[in-house]
Amino acid sequence: MSNPASSKGLLSAQNSRLEALRQRHSVLSSRIEEAYKSPSTTDFYLRQLKKQKLSLKEEIEGIRLQSNEHSGHASA
């Protein structure tokens, strides 16, 4: 049986983690936009930024889906 206080703490930690990931995702979006404007930006650098952004997006989605499973919500 799960402890409600423990579950609440876990949700709070997940929400904090999600917020941090979303902020990093937003920062990377800005960096990518700026990189496109700079003529000295290399394709390699852009690919690295995009990979980081995609990785964050996947992590955010994984946490969101996991959270929905635990709360009993189904998302299509």
Rosetta constraint file for C-alpha pairs under 8 A:
AtomPair CA 2 CA 6 HARMONIC 7.47 0.50
AtomPair CA 2 CA 7 HARMONIC 7.11 0.50
AtomPair CA 3 CA 7 HARMONIC 6.17 0.50
AtomPair CA 4 CA 8 HARMONIC 6.08 0.50
AtomPair CA 5 CA 9 HARMONIC 6.22 0.50
AtomPair CA 6 CA 10 HARMONIC 6.19 0.50
AtomPair CA 7 CA 11 HARMONIC 6.19 0.50
AtomPair CA 8 CA 12 HARMONIC 6.18 0.50
AtomPair CA 9 CA 13 HARMONIC 6.14 0.50
AtomPair CA 10 CA 14 HARMONIC 6.09 0.50
AtomPair CA 11 CA 15 HARMONIC 6.03 0.50
AtomPair CA 12 CA 16 HARMONIC 6.17 0.50
AtomPair CA 13 CA 17 HARMONIC 6.10 0.50
AtomPair CA 14 CA 18 HARMONIC 6.00 0.50
AtomPair CA 14 CA 63 HARMONIC 7.46 0.50
AtomPair CA 15 CA 19 HARMONIC 6.12 0.50
AtomPair CA 16 CA 20 HARMONIC 6.24 0.50
AtomPair CA 17 CA 21 HARMONIC 6.16 0.50
AtomPair CA 18 CA 22 HARMONIC 6.05 0.50
AtomPair CA 18 CA 60 HARMONIC 6.19 0.50
AtomPair CA 18 CA 63 HARMONIC 7.45 0.50
AtomPair CA 19 CA 23 HARMONIC 6.16 0.50
AtomPair CA 20 CA 24 HARMONIC 6.27 0.50
AtomPair CA 21 CA 25 HARMONIC 6.06 0.50
AtomPair CA 21 CA 56 HARMONIC 6.36 0.50
AtomPair CA 21 CA 60 HARMONIC 6.68 0.50
AtomPair CA 22 CA 26 HARMONIC 6.15 0.50
AtomPair CA 22 CA 56 HARMONIC 7.82 0.50
AtomPair CA 22 CA 60 HARMONIC 7.40 0.50
AtomPair CA 23 CA 27 HARMONIC 6.21 0.50
AtomPair CA 24 CA 28 HARMONIC 6.16 0.50
AtomPair CA 24 CA 56 HARMONIC 7.77 0.50
AtomPair CA 25 CA 29 HARMONIC 6.23 0.50
AtomPair CA 25 CA 53 HARMONIC 5.70 0.50
AtomPair CA 25 CA 56 HARMONIC 6.25 0.50
AtomPair CA 25 CA 57 HARMONIC 7.16 0.50
AtomPair CA 26 CA 30 HARMONIC 6.38 0.50
AtomPair CA 27 CA 31 HARMONIC 6.21 0.50
AtomPair CA 28 CA 32 HARMONIC 6.05 0.50
AtomPair CA 28 CA 49 HARMONIC 6.65 0.50
AtomPair CA 28 CA 50 HARMONIC 7.94 0.50
AtomPair CA 28 CA 52 HARMONIC 7.79 0.50
AtomPair CA 28 CA 53 HARMONIC 6.14 0.50
AtomPair CA 29 CA 33 HARMONIC 6.27 0.50
AtomPair CA 29 CA 53 HARMONIC 7.34 0.50
AtomPair CA 30 CA 34 HARMONIC 6.19 0.50
AtomPair CA 31 CA 35 HARMONIC 5.98 0.50
AtomPair CA 31 CA 49 HARMONIC 7.80 0.50
AtomPair CA 32 CA 36 HARMONIC 6.25 0.50
AtomPair CA 32 CA 46 HARMONIC 6.68 0.50
AtomPair CA 32 CA 49 HARMONIC 6.58 0.50
AtomPair CA 32 CA 50 HARMONIC 7.42 0.50
AtomPair CA 33 CA 37 HARMONIC 6.70 0.50
AtomPair CA 34 CA 38 HARMONIC 6.56 0.50
AtomPair CA 35 CA 41 HARMONIC 5.77 0.50
AtomPair CA 35 CA 46 HARMONIC 7.04 0.50
AtomPair CA 36 CA 41 HARMONIC 7.04 0.50
AtomPair CA 36 CA 46 HARMONIC 8.00 0.50
AtomPair CA 41 CA 45 HARMONIC 6.71 0.50
AtomPair CA 41 CA 46 HARMONIC 7.25 0.50
AtomPair CA 42 CA 46 HARMONIC 6.48 0.50
AtomPair CA 43 CA 47 HARMONIC 6.11 0.50
AtomPair CA 44 CA 48 HARMONIC 6.24 0.50
AtomPair CA 45 CA 49 HARMONIC 6.32 0.50
AtomPair CA 46 CA 50 HARMONIC 6.13 0.50
AtomPair CA 47 CA 51 HARMONIC 6.04 0.50
AtomPair CA 48 CA 52 HARMONIC 6.22 0.50
AtomPair CA 49 CA 53 HARMONIC 6.17 0.50
AtomPair CA 50 CA 54 HARMONIC 6.07 0.50
AtomPair CA 51 CA 55 HARMONIC 6.05 0.50
AtomPair CA 52 CA 56 HARMONIC 6.26 0.50
AtomPair CA 53 CA 57 HARMONIC 6.20 0.50
AtomPair CA 54 CA 58 HARMONIC 6.15 0.50
AtomPair CA 55 CA 59 HARMONIC 6.22 0.50
AtomPair CA 56 CA 60 HARMONIC 6.07 0.50
AtomPair CA 57 CA 61 HARMONIC 6.14 0.50
AtomPair CA 58 CA 62 HARMONIC 6.05 0.50
AtomPair CA 59 CA 63 HARMONIC 6.24 0.50
AtomPair CA 60 CA 64 HARMONIC 6.14 0.50
AtomPair CA 61 CA 65 HARMONIC 6.05 0.50
AtomPair CA 62 CA 66 HARMONIC 6.05 0.50
AtomPair CA 63 CA 67 HARMONIC 5.97 0.50
AtomPair CA 64 CA 68 HARMONIC 6.22 0.50
AtomPair CA 65 CA 69 HARMONIC 6.22 0.50
AtomPair CA 65 CA 75 HARMONIC 7.79 0.50
AtomPair CA 66 CA 70 HARMONIC 6.33 0.50
AtomPair CA 67 CA 71 HARMONIC 6.20 0.50
AtomPair CA 68 CA 72 HARMONIC 6.03 0.50
AtomPair CA 68 CA 73 HARMONIC 4.92 0.50
AtomPair CA 68 CA 74 HARMONIC 6.36 0.50
AtomPair CA 68 CA 75 HARMONIC 7.41 0.50
AtomPair CA 69 CA 73 HARMONIC 6.02 0.50
AtomPair CA 69 CA 74 HARMONIC 6.80 0.50
